[in-house]
């Protein structure tokens, strides 16, 4: 499995503040970003995997929704997470 519980705890500890704060916006965005990167690599090798392609598009939409929420809630936190994860605006 590419995403173990230890890896998830690491994401939430680094971006969300603590391992148990799994609902933090920054932690969720970091987790989605990791999953998006993994699915993108999978689709480079398996071009006709349309179910994975659909899941990737859904994940990108969820991450965009969280980023939109964060930009309206706190612009400073939004800019920090964008810079930390290396996302395009």
C-alpha positions in Angstrom: 0.0 0.0 0.0 1.4 3.4 -1.0 -0.3 5.2 1.9 0.2 3.7 5.3 -1.3 5.0 8.6 2.2 6.1 9.6 2.5 8.2 6.5 -0.9 9.7 7.1 0.1 10.6 10.7 3.2 12.2 9.3 1.2 14.4 6.9 -1.2 15.5 9.7 1.6 16.1 12.1 3.6 18.2 9.6 0.7 20.2 8.1 -2.2 19.8 10.5 -0.5 20.5 13.8 -0.8 17.1 15.4 -1.3 13.5 14.4 -4.8 13.4 15.8 -6.0 16.6 14.0 -7.1 14.7 10.9 -9.8 17.3 10.0 -7.5 20.2 9.6 -7.8 21.8 6.2 -4.0 21.9 5.6 -3.7 18.3 6.5 -6.4 17.3 4.1 -4.9 19.3 1.3 -1.5 17.7 1.9 -3.1 14.2 1.9 -5.0 14.9 -1.3 -1.9 16.3 -3.0 0.0 13.1 -2.2 -2.8 11.0 -3.5 -3.0 13.1 -6.7 0.7 12.7 -7.3 0.4 9.0 -6.9 -2.6 8.7 -9.3 -0.8 10.9 -11.8 2.2 8.6 -11.9 -0.2 5.6 -12.3 -1.9 7.2 -15.2 1.3 7.9 -17.0 1.9 4.2 -17.3 -1.8 3.1 -17.7 -3.4 5.6 -20.1 -6.7 3.8 -20.5 -7.5 3.4 -16.8 -10.6 5.6 -16.9 -11.8 4.7 -13.4 -8.5 6.1 -12.0 -8.8 9.1 -14.2 -12.3 9.8 -12.9 -11.1 9.4 -9.3 -8.2 11.8 -10.0 -10.5 14.4 -11.3 -12.7 14.1 -8.2 -9.7 14.4 -5.9 -8.5 17.5 -7.7 -12.0 19.0 -7.3 -12.0 18.2 -3.6 -8.6 19.8 -3.1 -9.7 22.9 -5.0 -12.8 23.2 -2.8 -10.6 23.0 0.3 -8.2 25.6 -1.1 -11.1 27.9 -2.0 -12.4 27.5 1.6 -9.0 28.3 3.0 -8.5 31.4 0.8 -11.7 32.9 2.0 -11.1 31.9 5.7 -7.4 32.8 6.1 -5.3 34.1 3.2 -2.0 33.7 5.1 -2.6 30.0 5.8 -3.5 29.6 2.1 -0.3 31.2 0.9 1.7 29.1 3.4 0.2 25.8 2.2 0.6 26.7 -1.5 4.3 27.5 -0.9 4.9 24.5 1.2 3.4 22.0 -1.2 4.6 23.7 -4.3 1.1 24.1 -5.9 0.3 26.4 -8.7 -2.2 29.1 -8.0 
